[in-house]
Amino acid sequence: MIDIRNLCKSYVTPRGRFDALRGVSLHVREGEIFGVIGPSGAGKSTLVKCINLLERPDSGEILIGGQLLTNLNETALRAQRRRIGMVFQGFNLLARRTVHGNVALPLEIAGVPSAEIQTKVSRLLELVGLSALADRYPSQISGGQKQRVGIARALANDPDVLLSDEATSALDPETTQSILALLRDINRQTGVTVILITHQMEVVRQICSRVAVLDAGEVIELGDTLSVFSEPAHAVTRAMVSAVTASDLTQETLVALDARIGRMRTQQPDDAVALWRLQLSGGDAGMLLSLLARDHGMNVSLVQARVEDVQGVPVGTLFALVQAGAHALENALKDVTTHHATVEVLRHEPATR
C-alpha cells in the first residue's frame, strides 16, 4: 500500500546541517495499523510530513497504491493528498466553526454539493460518537472530543491512508484509551490504512500490528509488535520496551528479601534458594510458576510481576523466589525456556549442609 524508499531529508540550522531522515525505507501493508516510534528528535514528525509531501524529501521515493508522489506536480499532488487524512496532536480546529463546520470544511474545499455534505458529515459524526455535539464550538468541548472531530475531518474525503501524528500525546490516559479504541474501530469498519506516529510504546502495544523504531533519522528495528516487545534487538528499543513491560525491585524490597532468604535457608538447610527474573513472552504467568513447582518439587513464591497484553500475548517481567535441591533448580532452569520465558538468576544461595 505505502512504499517509502531510501528517504532522506536534511535541514540547515544555525549549527549546521541536520540530517532528519537518513535513508528510511518502509513498506506498510494495506489495511494495517502501522506504528512509527522513537525518542525525541528521531525523525518521526519529519517522516509523516514527507509521506503527504508537506515536506519535500531531498531524495528517495514515496508511493501510495503504486502512485509515485514525489514526481507529481502541485495540481496532481493536491488530488493525491485527498487520499491521505491527517490527525494532529494539537487538533487544529477552526475556533469560529462548529463541530459540524470543521468536519465539513474539506468537503467544501473539494466542491462537494451541500446536500451531500450534510449527509456525509452526519454519518461521520455518528461514526466518532459526536452527533449530539454538532452545533457546539471547539471551546465548548473536551480535548478528547476535539480529537474525535479531527478524526472525522480527516476521514471526510474517504482517504486510503490515515496519518496520526502524536494524536494522543496531549490527552489523559482514559481519553487516550477511547481514541485508540476509536481508531481501531475505524480501521476495522473502513479498512483505511493507519500510520500512527508516537513516542508512547504503550500506544503501539495496544493498537499496532507492526512497528518501526526510528533513532537519529534511521530505522533501527522493524517487525511485528509482539516480536519487537518480546525480543527487542536494539538498545534504544529495549529501553522503550522496558518502560512498558519491565519491573524492577526497589531497595526496600531487596532488603526484605535478604531477611526472607535467610529464614528460608534456616528452615530448609538442605535446599538451595534463588531469586529469578523471568521474562515472559507468551503463556500464562501463574501457570508457569505452578508448573515449575509441580514438575520440580520446588517452593515457588512470586515476589513481583508486571505483565502486559501485546497483540493478545502476555509479555512482561516476573520476580520469583525459588527453593529446592540443587539438581531440581538446575532442571527447572532448563525447563523455563519451554514455557515462552527466559530466566536470569539474580541471586543464588546454595544449601547450607
BAROLO-553307 format. One record per residue (C-alpha): residue number from 1; residue in one letter; y, x, z. Coordinates in steps of 0.001 Angstrom, whole numbers. Each point is the difference from the previous one (the first is absolute). Layout:
<sites>
 num residu       v       u       w
 NUM      A       Y       X       Z
...
</sites>
This chain:
<sites>
 num residu       v       u       w
   1      M       0       0       0
   2      I    2513    2678    1074
   3      D    -339    3600   -1116
   4      I    2339    2652    1369
   5      R    -509    3332   -1708
   6      N    1398    3313    1222
   7      L    3260   -1529    1241
   8      C    2764    2432     953
   9      K    3447    -773    1393
  10      S    2579    2338    1510
  11      Y    3546    -324    1341
  12      V    2876    2421     257
  13      T    1263     170    3585
  14      P    2654    2133    1729
  15      R   -2886    2198    1143
  16      G   -1427     343   -3490
  17      R   -2746   -1692   -1990
  18      F   -2303   -2372    1862
  19      D   -3350    -905   -1569
  20      A    -682   -3570    1162
  21      L   -3111    -465   -2168
  22      R   -2148    2874   -1204
  23      G   -2622   -1050   -2510
  24      V   -1043   -3324    1531
  25      S   -2895   -1725   -1782
  26      L   -1475   -3340    1102
  27      H   -2020   -2857   -1458
  28      V     401   -3444    1555
  29      R   -2583   -2609    -918
  30      E     904   -3488   -1092
  31      G     155   -2491    2874
  32      E    -353    2510    2855
  33      I    2284     701    2943
  34      F     667    3723    -211
  35      G    1706    1903    2809
  36      V    2276    3019    -330
  37      I     660    1670    3338
  38      G    1488    3214    1267
  39      P    2467    1480    2468
  40      S    3761    -236    -427
  41      G    1141    1919   -3068
  42      A   -3429     -75   -1629
  43      G    1321   -1622   -3192
  44      K   -1143   -3586     555
  45      S    3330   -1716    -739
  46      T     622    2199   -3021
  47      L   -3424    -919   -1344
  48      V     568   -3739     320
  49      K    3401     278   -1707
  50      C   -1583    1937   -2836
  51      I   -2739   -2585    -504
  52      N    2539   -2622   -1075
  53      L    2313    2616   -1498
  54      L    2855    -581    2420
  55      E    -233    3789      83
  56      R    -856    1885   -3181
  57      P   -2623    2673     605
  58      D     684    3484   -1337
  59      S   -3437      55   -1613
  60      G   -3295   -1862      15
  61      E   -1079   -3461   -1078
  62      I    -175   -3474    1525
  63      L   -2162   -2637   -1660
  64      I    -400   -3611    1118
  65      G   -2666   -2005   -1776
  66      G    -171    2712   -2648
  67      Q    3746    -160    -721
  68      L    1755    3358     300
  69      L    3250    -714    1867
  70      T    1555    3440    -114
  71      N     647    -188   -3781
  72      L    1601   -3470     -69
  73      N    3661    -606    -768
  74      E    2086   -1969    2501
  75      T    -513   -3385   -1700
  76      A   -3784     369    -126
  77      L     -25    1418    3529
  78      R    1859   -3025    1399
  79      A   -2697   -2241   -1462
  80      Q   -2754    2140    1515
  81      R    1680       6    3417
  82      R    -565   -3751     191
  83      R   -3682     878     325
  84      I     810    1938    3178
  85      G    1101   -1779    3189
  86      M    1678    1974    2767
  87      V      85    -657    3762
  88      F    2497    2098    1966
  89      Q     142    1188    3601
  90      G    3553   -1346     421
  91      F    -721   -3408   -1613
  92      N    3001     303   -2413
  93      L     791   -3719     102
  94      L    3322   -1409   -1157
  95      A    1828   -1296    3074
  96      R    1856   -2757   -1896
  97      R   -3135   -1423   -1565
  98      T   -2465   -2249    1754
  99      V   -3683     802     308
 100      H    -557   -2126   -3105
 101      G    2857    1722   -1816
 102      N   -1301    3496     755
 103      V   -3431    -801   -1388
 104      A    1544   -1705   -3036
 105      L    2210    2961    -921
 106      P   -2455    2021   -2160
 107      L    -966   -3196   -1819
 108      E    3644    -767    -738
 109      I     521    3535   -1301
 110      A   -3053    -438   -2240
 111      G    1487   -3204   -1448
 112      V   -2670   -2364    1306
 113      P    1023   -3712    -323
 114      S    1329   -1482    3261
 115      A   -2696   -2681     255
 116      E   -2686    2672    -267
 117      I    1823    2128    2578
 118      Q     -32   -2849    2505
 119      T   -3734    -516    -421
 120      K    -830    3691     169
 121      V    2175     787    3000
 122      S   -1493   -2925    1921
 123      R   -3481    1289    -757
 124      L     876    3541    1067
 125      L    1606   -1124    3255
 126      E   -3108   -2009     763
 127      L   -2116    3086    -732
 128      V    1927    2086    2552
 129      G     287   -2816    2544
 130      L    3753    -588    -232
 131      S     318   -3427   -1636
 132      A    1827   -1384    3051
 133      L    2603    2794    -120
 134      A    1055    -287   -3646
 135      D    3605    -948     809
 136      R     606    2602    2692
 137      Y    1922    3239    -484
 138      P   -1336    3498     822
 139      S    2113     147    3160
 140      Q   -1822   -3099    1276
 141      I   -3568    1313    -264
 142      S   -2054    2733    1704
 143      G    -924    3424   -1358
 144      G   -3526   -1099    -805
 145      Q    1306   -3069   -1815
 146      K    2425    2165   -1980
 147      Q   -2900    2168   -1106
 148      R   -1898   -3101   -1085
 149      V    3008    -958   -2115
 150      G     -62    3505   -1471
 151      I   -3683    -361    -858
 152      A     561   -3398   -1627
 153      R    2894    1420   -2033
 154      A   -2160    2959   -1090
 155      L   -2642   -2433   -1278
 156      A    2462   -2207   -1909
 157      N    -688    1509   -3432
 158      D   -3796     -45     467
 159      P    -298    3801     149
 160      D   -3189    1916    -644
 161      V     999    2547    2663
 162      L    1608    -442    3411
 163      L    1620    3092    1527
 164      S     510    -141    3758
 165      D    2287    2789    1225
 166      E    -297     246    3810
 167      A     136   -3802     108
 168      T   -1201    -229    3610
 169      S    1591    3063    1612
 170      A    3040   -1964    1263
 171      L   -2124   -2795    1476
 172      D   -1583    -469    3411
 173      P   -3819     268     261
 174      E    -655   -3743      25
 175      T    2224    -614   -3030
 176      T   -1581    2966   -1760
 177      Q   -3410   -1615     426
 178      S    1219   -3240   -1573
 179      I    1551    1818   -2980
 180      L   -3162    2031    -596
 181      A   -2077   -3179     143
 182      L    2375   -1587   -2514
 183      L    -258    2962   -2399
 184      R   -3794    -100     282
 185      D     -48   -3750    -729
 186      I    2349     382   -2977
 187      N   -2158    2773   -1405
 188      R   -3092   -2205     295
 189      Q    1663   -3106   -1422
 190      T    1911    1558   -2894
 191      G   -1901    3192    -753
 192      V    3245    1998      -1
 193      T    -465    3741     406
 194      V    1765    1229    3140
 195      I    1253    3529     660
 196      L     946     273    3637
 197      I    2261    2904     986
 198      T     -54     648    3741
 199      H      68    2658    2701
 200      Q   -2136   -2213    2262
 201      M   -3716     838    -112
 202      E    -618   -3210    1934
 203      V    1297   -1982   -2990
 204      V   -2303    1857   -2403
 205      R   -2964    -580    2317
 206      Q     476   -3740     -54
 207      I     761    -809   -3608
 208      C    -664    2793   -2524
 209      S   -3253     520   -1868
 210      R     966    3538   -1049
 211      V    2687    2431    1092
 212      A    1792    3110   -1238
 213      V    1520    2391    2541
 214      L    3167    1798   -1099
 215      D    1497    3100    1553
 216      A    2821    2157   -1385
 217      G    -115   -1873   -3306
 218      E   -3725     436    -641
 219      V   -3098   -2168     380
 220      I   -1998    1804    2673
 221      E   -2706   -2620     479
 222      L   -1223   -3015   -1957
 223      G   -2868   -2397     594
 224      D   -1171   -3314    1347
 225      T    1584    -850    3326
 226      L   -3215     197    2007
 227      S    -805    3507   -1259
 228      V    3511    1261     678
 229      F     -72   -1423    3540
 230      S   -3507    1092     889
 231      E      29    3439   -1683
 232      P    3595    1180    -545
 233      A     -36    3345   -1792
 234      H    3609    1188     301
 235      A    1804     911    3220
 236      V    2877   -2394    -763
 237      T   -2446   -2860    -546
 238      R   -1935     856    3147
 239      A    3203    -141    2033
 240      M     944   -3401   -1440
 241      V   -3485   -1444     488
 242      S    -135    1378    3523
 243      A    3101   -1991     916
 244      V   -1906   -3197    -802
 245      T   -3603     686    1001
 246      A     -63    2992    2349
 247      S    -200    -251    3761
 248      D     840    2816    2401
 249      L    -793     378    3655
 250      T    2937     378    2366
 251      Q     152    2764    2582
 252      E    -498   -2594    2739
 253      T   -3170   -1228   -1704
 254      L   -1323    3541    -343
 255      V     556     668    3715
 256      A   -1849   -3206     876
 257      L   -2834     991   -2342
 258      D    -342    3369    1736
 259      A    -666   -1745    3299
 260      R   -2369   -2467   -1670
 261      I   -1991    2751   -1707
 262      G    -304    1810    3332
 263      R   -1500   -3112    1622
 264      M   -2408    -530   -2912
 265      R   -1299    3580     243
 266      T    -493    -338    3742
 267      Q   -1901   -3281    -356
 268      Q   -2195    1183   -2910
 269      P    -243    3825     204
 270      D   -2839      88   -2555
 271      D    2207   -1499   -2730
 272      A    2740    1495   -2115
 273      V    3321   -1852    -322
 274      A    2236      41   -3065
 275      L    3282   -1509   -1200
 276      W    -178   -1027   -3648
 277      R    2662    -995   -2493
 278      L   -1619   -2285   -2587
 279      Q    1708    -672   -3343
 280      L   -1220   -3348   -1313
 281      S     124    -957   -3699
 282      G   -2164   -3102    -154
 283      G   -2514   -1756    2196
 284      D     595   -1529    3393
 285      A    1386    2187    2800
 286      G   -1718   -1913    2776
 287      M   -3284     -25   -1904
 288      L     216    3760    -560
 289      L     329     736    3710
 290      S   -2801   -2452     849
 291      L   -2336    1585   -2544
 292      L     705    3499    1306
 293      A    -771   -1146    3544
 294      R   -3186   -1825   -1032
 295      D   -1441    2512   -2450
 296      H     703    3150    2029
 297      G    -174   -1238    3574
 298      M    3611     953     570
 299      N    2543   -1257    2454
 300      V    2944    -847   -2309
 301      S    3401   -1022    1316
 302      L    2934    -899   -2275
 303      V    3184    1694    1210
 304      Q    2502   -1113   -2647
 305      A      -5   -1356   -3538
 306      R    2340    -870   -2825
 307      V   -1680   -1645   -2968
 308      E    1813   -1673   -2900
 309      D   -1229   -2130   -2881
 310      V     436    1735   -3379
 311      Q   -1015   -2147   -2957
 312      G   -2503   -1770    2249
 313      V   -1460    3245    1402
 314      P     636    1221    3578
 315      V    1630    3429      90
 316      G    1199    1805    3111
 317      T    -609    2226    2998
 318      L   -2195    -428    3071
 319      F    -281    2218    3075
 320      A   -3249    -242    1940
 321      L   -1589    1694    2980
 322      V   -3694     604    -593
 323      Q   -2648    1172    2462
 324      A   -3616     952    -733
 325      G   -2377    2923    -222
 326      A    1054    2865   -2269
 327      H   -2604    -845   -2657
 328      A    1005   -3671     -67
 329      L    3670     896    -445
 330      E    -842    2351   -2859
 331      N   -1993   -2695   -1816
 332      A    2741   -2579     584
 333      L    2586    2298   -1606
 334      K   -2126     145   -3154
 335      D    -532   -3772      71
 336      V    3705    -863      96
 337      T     535     835   -3685
 338      T   -2486   -2705   -1049
 339      H    2291   -2618    1564
 340      H    3161     565   -2110
 341      A    1508    2328    2582
 342      T     659    3650     746
 343      V     184    1552    3445
 344      E    2003    2791    1596
 345      V   -1147    1349    3352
 346      L    3146     367    2084
 347      R   -1807    1089    3142
 348      H   -3591     831     898
 349      E   -1280     588    3525
 350      P   -3633    1170     143
 351      A   -2481   -1133    2622
 352      T     508    1626    3387
 353      R   -3712     577     586
</sites>
